[in-house]
Amino acid sequence: MSATLRDIAQALKLEVEQVRRILSESPGGSKVSRDLLDRVFGTARKLGYDFKKLKIGKQMGLRKAIFEEILQQIEAHPSWGRSDIVKYLQQSSEMIERVHKRSFKDEFGA
């Protein structure tokens, strides 16, 4: 059985909500000392906490994939300058927004 946020909080004598913010990297969670971050993540690993509960692993995987795609495009176009890179990022962002609006009309408006 994996550890809960309550288990981690009790082990560190912290509030459950503080542990949740730190592990999920929510606003306010990053305003703690490096030592506390290390203790919370270390204790979570030691107790067998399932990080997928807070989707940290998935978020990091998505970020990595995005950066890899950007790097591939930059490497494929060695002549690109800063403005070309910014243009590529803006076009990509606009494309994502168009897809979201088509796929999630209720959330983004028709």
SEVEX-573903 format. One record per atom (N, C-alpha, C): residue in three letters; x, y, z. Coordinates in steps of 0.2 Angstrom, whole numbers, padded with zeros to 4 digits, always signed. Layout:
BEGIN
AlaXYZ;...
// end
This chain:
BEGIN
Met+0004-0006+0000;Met+0000+0000+0000;Met+0004+0006+0000;Ser+0003+0011-0004;Ser+0007+0017-0005;Ser+0005+0022+0001;Ala+0010+0026+0002;Ala+0009+0031+0008;Ala+0004+0036+0005;Thr+0001+0040+0010;Thr-0004+0045+0009;Thr+0000+0052+0010;Leu-0003+0057+0008;Leu-0001+0064+0010;Leu-0001+0065+0018;Arg-0006+0062+0021;Arg-0006+0062+0028;Arg+0000+0058+0032;Asp+0002+0053+0029;Asp+0008+0049+0031;Asp+0014+0053+0031;Ile+0015+0057+0025;Ile+0021+0061+0024;Ile+0020+0067+0029;Ala+0015+0070+0029;Ala+0014+0076+0034;Ala+0015+0074+0041;Gln+0013+0068+0043;Gln+0014+0066+0050;Gln+0021+0065+0051;Ala+0025+0061+0047;Ala+0032+0060+0047;Ala+0036+0066+0048;Leu+0034+0071+0045;Leu+0038+0078+0045;Leu+0035+0083+0049;Lys+0029+0081+0053;Lys+0026+0086+0057;Lys+0024+0092+0053;Leu+0021+0091+0048;Leu+0018+0097+0043;Leu+0011+0096+0042;Glu+0008+0101+0040;Glu+0001+0101+0038;Glu+0000+0097+0031;Val-0005+0094+0031;Val-0007+0090+0025;Val-0007+0094+0018;Glu-0010+0100+0019;Glu-0011+0105+0013;Glu-0004+0107+0011;Gln+0001+0108+0016;Gln+0007+0111+0014;Gln+0011+0105+0010;Val+0010+0099+0012;Val+0014+0094+0009;Val+0011+0093+0002;Arg+0004+0094+0001;Arg+0001+0093-0005;Arg+0003+0099-0010;Arg+0004+0105-0008;Arg+0006+0110-0012;Arg+0014+0109-0014;Ile+0018+0107-0009;Ile+0025+0105-0011;Ile+0025+0100-0016;Leu+0022+0094-0015;Leu+0022+0089-0020;Leu+0019+0090-0027;Ser+0014+0094-0027;Ser+0011+0096-0033;Ser+0014+0102-0037;Glu+0019+0105-0033;Glu+0022+0111-0035;Glu+0017+0117-0037;Ser+0012+0117-0033;Ser+0007+0123-0033;Ser+0010+0129-0031;Pro+0006+0135-0033;Pro+0008+0141-0031;Pro+0009+0141-0023;Gly+0014+0144-0020;Gly+0015+0144-0013;Gly+0019+0138-0011;Gly+0019+0133-0015;Gly+0023+0127-0013;Gly+0030+0128-0014;Ser+0032+0132-0019;Ser+0039+0133-0021;Ser+0042+0139-0016;Lys+0038+0142-0012;Lys+0041+0147-0008;Lys+0044+0144-0001;Val+0046+0138-0001;Val+0049+0135+0005;Val+0056+0134+0004;Ser+0060+0132+0009;Ser+0067+0131+0008;Ser+0068+0125+0004;Arg+0074+0125+0001;Arg+0077+0119-0003;Arg+0077+0113+0002;Asp+0079+0114+0008;Asp+0080+0109+0013;Asp+0073+0105+0014;Leu+0067+0110+0015;Leu+0061+0107+0016;Leu+0058+0103+0010;Leu+0060+0106+0004;Leu+0058+0102-0002;Leu+0061+0096-0003;Asp+0067+0095-0001;Asp+0071+0089-0001;Asp+0068+0084+0004;Arg+0067+0087+0010;Arg+0064+0082+0015;Arg+0057+0079+0013;Val+0053+0084+0010;Val+0046+0081+0008;Val+0047+0076+0003;Phe+0050+0078-0003;Phe+0051+0073-0008;Phe+0055+0067-0006;Gly+0060+0067-0002;Gly+0064+0062+0001;Gly+0059+0057+0005;Thr+0055+0060+0010;Thr+0051+0056+0014;Thr+0046+0053+0010;Ala+0043+0056+0005;Ala+0038+0053+0000;Ala+0041+0047-0003;Arg+0047+0048-0006;Arg+0050+0042-0009;Arg+0051+0036-0004;Lys+0054+0038+0002;Lys+0055+0033+0007;Lys+0049+0029+0009;Leu+0043+0033+0010;Leu+0037+0030+0012;Leu+0033+0026+0006;Gly+0036+0027+0000;Gly+0032+0024-0005;Gly+0027+0027-0008;Tyr+0027+0034-0008;Tyr+0021+0038-0011;Tyr+0021+0037-0018;Asp+0015+0037-0021;Asp+0014+0036-0028;Asp+0013+0043-0031;Phe+0018+0045-0034;Phe+0018+0052-0037;Phe+0013+0053-0042;Lys+0011+0048-0045;Lys+0005+0048-0051;Lys-0001+0051-0048;Lys-0002+0051-0041;Lys-0008+0053-0038;Lys-0009+0061-0040;Leu-0003+0064-0040;Leu-0003+0071-0041;Leu-0001+0073-0048;Lys-0001+0068-0052;Lys+0001+0069-0059;Lys+0007+0073-0061;Ile+0012+0073-0056;Ile+0019+0076-0057;Ile+0022+0072-0063;Gly+0022+0066-0063;Gly+0026+0062-0068;Gly+0023+0064-0075;Lys+0017+0064-0075;Lys+0014+0065-0082;Lys+0015+0072-0084;Gln+0015+0077-0080;Gln+0016+0084-0081;Gln+0024+0085-0084;Met+0028+0082-0080;Met+0035+0082-0082;Met+0036+0079-0089;Gly+0033+0073-0090;Gly+0034+0070-0097;Gly+0031+0074-0102;Leu+0026+0078-0101;Leu+0023+0082-0106;Leu+0028+0088-0108;Arg+0030+0091-0102;Arg+0035+0096-0103;Arg+0041+0094-0107;Lys+0044+0088-0105;Lys+0050+0085-0109;Lys+0048+0085-0116;Ala+0043+0082-0118;Ala+0041+0081-0125;Ala+0040+0087-0129;Ile+0038+0092-0126;Ile+0037+0099-0129;Ile+0044+0102-0130;Phe+0048+0102-0125;Phe+0055+0104-0126;Phe+0059+0100-0131;Glu+0058+0094-0131;Glu+0062+0090-0136;Glu+0059+0092-0143;Glu+0053+0093-0144;Glu+0050+0095-0151;Glu+0053+0102-0153;Ile+0053+0106-0148;Ile+0056+0113-0150;Ile+0063+0113-0151;Leu+0067+0109-0148;Leu+0074+0108-0149;Leu+0075+0105-0156;Gln+0071+0100-0158;Gln+0072+0096-0164;Gln+0071+0102-0170;Gln+0066+0106-0169;Gln+0064+0111-0174;Gln+0070+0116-0175;Ile+0073+0118-0169;Ile+0078+0123-0169;Ile+0085+0119-0173;Glu+0086+0113-0171;Glu+0091+0110-0174;Glu+0090+0108-0181;Ala+0084+0107-0183;Ala+0083+0106-0190;Ala+0083+0112-0195;His+0083+0118-0191;His+0084+0125-0195;His+0089+0129-0192;Pro+0096+0127-0193;Pro+0101+0130-0190;Pro+0102+0138-0192;Ser+0098+0140-0197;Ser+0099+0147-0199;Ser+0094+0151-0195;Trp+0089+0148-0192;Trp+0084+0152-0188;Trp+0088+0157-0183;Gly+0085+0163-0183;Gly+0087+0168-0178;Gly+0082+0168-0172;Arg+0083+0172-0168;Arg+0078+0173-0162;Arg+0071+0174-0165;Ser+0070+0179-0169;Ser+0063+0180-0172;Ser+0060+0174-0175;Asp+0064+0170-0179;Asp+0061+0164-0182;Asp+0059+0159-0176;Ile+0063+0158-0171;Ile+0061+0154-0165;Ile+0054+0156-0162;Val+0054+0163-0161;Val+0048+0166-0158;Val+0042+0165-0162;Lys+0043+0166-0169;Lys+0037+0165-0173;Lys+0035+0158-0173;Tyr+0040+0153-0173;Tyr+0038+0146-0173;Tyr+0034+0144-0166;Leu+0036+0147-0161;Leu+0033+0146-0154;Leu+0026+0149-0154;Gln+0025+0155-0157;Gln+0018+0158-0158;Gln+0014+0154-0162;Gln+0016+0152-0168;Gln+0012+0148-0172;Gln+0010+0142-0169;Ser+0014+0138-0165;Ser+0012+0132-0162;Ser+0007+0134-0157;Ser+0008+0139-0153;Ser+0003+0141-0148;Ser-0004+0142-0151;Glu-0004+0146-0156;Glu-0010+0147-0160;Glu-0014+0141-0162;Met-0010+0136-0165;Met-0013+0130-0167;Met-0016+0126-0161;Ile-0012+0126-0156;Ile-0015+0123-0150;Ile-0021+0126-0148;Glu-0022+0132-0148;Glu-0028+0136-0146;Glu-0034+0134-0150;Arg-0032+0134-0157;Arg-0037+0133-0162;Arg-0040+0126-0160;Val-0036+0121-0159;Val-0038+0114-0158;Val-0042+0114-0152;His-0040+0117-0146;His-0044+0117-0140;His-0051+0120-0141;Lys-0051+0126-0145;Lys-0057+0129-0146;Lys-0062+0124-0150;Arg-0059+0120-0155;Arg-0064+0116-0159;Arg-0066+0110-0154;Ser-0061+0107-0150;Ser-0062+0101-0147;Ser-0066+0102-0140;Phe-0065+0108-0137;Phe-0068+0110-0131;Phe-0072+0116-0131;Lys-0077+0116-0135;Lys-0081+0122-0137;Lys-0084+0125-0130;Asp-0087+0120-0126;Asp-0090+0122-0120;Asp-0085+0126-0115;Glu-0079+0124-0115;Glu-0074+0126-0110;Glu-0071+0133-0113;Phe-0071+0134-0120;Phe-0067+0139-0123;Phe-0072+0144-0126;Gly-0078+0142-0127;Gly-0083+0146-0131;Gly-0083+0144-0138;Ala-0088+0145-0142;Ala-0088+0143-0149;Ala-0086+0148-0153;
// end
